[in-house]
Structure formats: structure tokens, C-alpha cells
Amino acid sequence: MKNLLGIHSLVFSGGTKPSDIATIVDGANAAGFDIVEFTLQDSHHFEAQSVRSQLVEHGMGAVCSRGLRVDADISSQDPAIVEQGARLLHESIQATASIGGSRLTGALYSAFGKAPGPLTAAGRRNVVSVLREAAVDAAKVNVKLGLEVCNRYETNVVNSAKDALALIEDVGSDNVDLHLDTYHMNIEEDDFVAPVLAAGERLGYVHVGENHRGYLGSGHIDFSAFFEALHTIGYEGAITFEAFSTAVVSPTLSSELAIWRDLWEDSASLATSAHEFITRQLAAAA
Ligand code: MN
């Protein structure tokens, strides 16, 4: 089976107006991608019906992603903050379904950003119980939940595939799977192979990004090893390209991801190059 290829909306635009969505969907489609991943950090500005109809018009799929907020964080020990986090997850599941999205992924287990200290046992118990309910909530609207393994500067809940697989085990739902991202793996994992093999069929989604989040192939990530590992486990899920630059700015996400550098300027060239790069890597690994 052919892996569907996706691209993050912030390659094209950080806006949420219908005209921004047109820029994103047209750009992704022109570069040959099958899926657009939309950040929900600014989703309250979305016109869901417009997003959905533009996707349908181009025959494209959607995935949504987000991190939670400091005031809405299910890894907190404060019941009120956990409750807000559960509500934010529910709203995000509904927003994903409203644009016809098949998956909600990202740091669904904590606030984005550098944590003030390590995860507590009570905080982890809150993560498990809220995610268990969110998995049921999401299944009702045919949305799959992905837990993206993020680096230590963005969360204290899961920094390695091993942490995330243990969390998925504890949540115990078929509707929650693992999401690996080469950018984060480069910071936290021993290599690009062992986490993929450890995940096996629990790997549901993949982000490919360079170590500096610029053009694929311009940094030092060992993509050959990573794609060979995907081939080894028979990975059939989507592979989505992420890159961020000060050339395209989201009101919230750019700052949350610490995008302070201008790593690329031409969205169309970046997207086309990424599609070619991923296609070449898949062919080489096959
Ligand atoms: Mn990612």
C-alpha cells in the first residue's frame, strides 16, 4: 500500500481566513501532497465548512494537530486545569471532525513549552484517565488520536518512543497510537531505527522534519535509516512534512515552536522539494 503524503499548513500560511486556507490547500495540492495537517492552535478562527469544502474540491484529506495550554493541561495536578484540558481536547476532536479530519495528533497530553519540573505521578494519572475518555469521545466521530513524542523543551510527559508506548499501553485504547517525528527523535532517541521497530504496528503517524526544520536533506538527519525502518515494519500510515521559518508565521504556533530563524522563503519550492525527497526515500527503502 502506498503511504499518503502530508504537509503542514504552516509551510504555506499561518492564517485561518478562507483565503489563507485556499493558499494552503492549493499549495499542498500543487506540490503533489494528499493530506494537509492543520494546527488547531488558532482553530477558533476557522470556518470549518469552508475548510472542508476546499479539501473536498481538491480530493485531499486532513489531519489536525495541537499542544494543550498551561491553563488547560491534563498533566497538571490541579483538577480545574485538568478539566479545562479535557474540554480543550473535546473541542479539538470536534474541530477535527468538522473539517472531515481523520486524526488529531500532537502533544495531546500536556501544555506546549518548557515545563518547570518533571512530570508527577498524579499528573501522569490525570493524563491516562483523560486520554482514555478522549479516545472514546474521538472514536464516536471517527477521529484517531495520535501521541506525538516531543523533545524535552516542549513537554515533560513523553520524550521518547519508549515513554509514549508505555503511556499508550496504560491508556489501553485501540483509538490511540504513536506519532514519531524525526526532528524530536534527533534530540531524544539513540537512533532513527530502534524507536520505529519498538513501535511496530502501534506507529500510526509520522512527521519528517530536518534537525533545524528547514529543507529536507539540507541538515544531518539520517533519513535513509528512518525510511528503511519504516519499510521493515511495513508502515502504511501517512508521512507528513513539517518545516518552519520566520517567512511564514502563525500567531501562536511559531512562538510555541521557537521559530526565530529564516530557514526558507519559497513555500512552493520547499514543498515540491520535500515531496520529491520523501518519494525518493520511500523508493530507495522499498
Ligand atoms: Mn512534529
Boltz pocket constraint, residues with backbone or C-beta under 6 A from the ligand:
constraints:
  - pocket:
      binder: B
      contacts: [[A, 148], [A, 181], [A, 207], [A, 242]]
      max_distance: 6.0
